[in-house]
Amino acid sequence: MRQFIFSGTQTVANSNFVKPKAVSMFSGCGGMDLGLTQAGYDVVWANDIKPDACETYRNNIGPIVQGDINELDAPKFSNIDLLAAGFPCQPFSNAGSRKGTRDTRGNLYQATFRFIEELNPKVVIYENVRGILSIQGKKHKLIDEIAETLRKKYGYHVAYRLLNFSHFGVPQNRIRVVLVALRDEQYLEHAFPEVVAGKDLSIETTLRGLHESIPNQTELMKLNPQALHYGAMIPEGGSWKDLPYEVLPERWKKIRDNMARYHYPKFFRRFARHEISGTITAAFKPENAAVWHPIENRIFSVREIARFQTFPDDFIFHGASVKSKYEQIGNAVPPLAAKLFGLQLMDYFCQKPVSEMVRRNPESTEFNVNKPIAHHSNNDLHQQVHLAQI
């Protein structure tokens, strides 16, 4: 039997503790796996199809199987504790195709069922964009069909939630769906971590201490002259809406003339130093993503967006192009978020009594998912929950 001791609400392993074993699908450059490793897991198998992402993974984390998941057999392991899968989000994302299951990538979640049948993991965790909540499956919403399959065919108890990762200390307004499936129903209400309070998530604080000698800091994606021209005109904290009408290109004038029709877009958003960053995306398009440096006339570097995604500075990104490195980071699960989920689930793997699991802070779902939690102490959190519910 696994051995553990308790310290507050966290499980702390003693010298005889056996690390939970994890299998990772659609691993990318390793954001999820890095976080799980930091939480004390042994990632025994990982896979991705993209060569650059695999190169980054190998150089920072360890072995990874490169190839199409549909052409790979599930690995032969016994006693797998966790199966983690962040199947491609582009078919469900507002920044992507939104074709859902009509996109071949939109059906890759089915590969996880094949792995579940082979490995019989104690816990399954999926991460994806919020758009998956509105994608239609064969008869019902896709996310509900996935949950139903996990329940009825594989015997899991399932919960999924829409979460803002900034509520867990990730310095970025990143909203994602996380689904957790496990065998013991009584642990399900304890499967999601509580919020993290008291952290300054501002851009200024997040980027503090960076210099050119830090790996990937001098790598910037090249933009076309028009993007650079308009980007340089945006004030700190502003967007294209701050530009005079007469300087706009014709296609932007059409949008400005009928903002409601185009859903009031915020092209070329330049967040201020005191603000939290917008979502770091794989596309990293200057028109639609949070790419502009607050005070310098340039976009963020590879290392800077890695900071927003909570990758440590010694995690070096590899690849054939700078664009590839941006994509790897934008596609990743922030390691800090993965670590917190890993730590939360450690209590389940160690069979900590549910009666001893006590939450000190509220859960993310008690706050407005579209907004970061105000920078306050733990004592102020419950007051914020009250205000959010008014």
Sequence and secondary structure as in RCSB ss.txt:
>XXXX:A:sequence
MRQFIFSGTQTVANSNFVKPKAVSMFSGCGGMDLGLTQAGYDVVWANDIKPDACETYRNNIGPIVQGDINELDAP
KFSNIDLLAAGFPCQPFSNAGSRKGTRDTRGNLYQATFRFIEELNPKVVIYENVRGILSIQGKKHKLIDEIAETL
RKKYGYHVAYRLLNFSHFGVPQNRIRVVLVALRDEQYLEHAFPEVVAGKDLSIETTLRGLHESIPNQTELMKLNP
QALHYGAMIPEGGSWKDLPYEVLPERWKKIRDNMARYHYPKFFRRFARHEISGTITAAFKPENAAVWHPIENRIF
SVREIARFQTFPDDFIFHGASVKSKYEQIGNAVPPLAAKLFGLQLMDYFCQKPVSEMVRRNPESTEFNVNKPIAH
HSNNDLHQQVHLAQI
>XXXX:A:secstr
    EEETTEEE  TT    EEEEES TTSHHHHHHHHTT EEEEEEES HHHHHHHHHHT   EES GGGS   
  SS  EEEE    TTT TTS   GGGSGGGGTHHHHHHHHHHH  SEEEEEEEGGGGG B SSSBHHHHHHHHH
HHTT  EEEEEEEEGGGGT SB  EEEEEEEES GGGGGGSS B   S    HHHHTTT  TTSTTTT      H
HHHHHHHHS TT  GGGS GGGS HHHHHHHHTTTTTT   TT    TTS B    SS  TTTSS B SSSSSB 
 HHHHHHHTT  TT     SSHHHHHHHHHHS  HHHHHHHHHHHHHHHTT  GGG   SS BGGGS TTS   S
  GGGHHHHHHHHH 
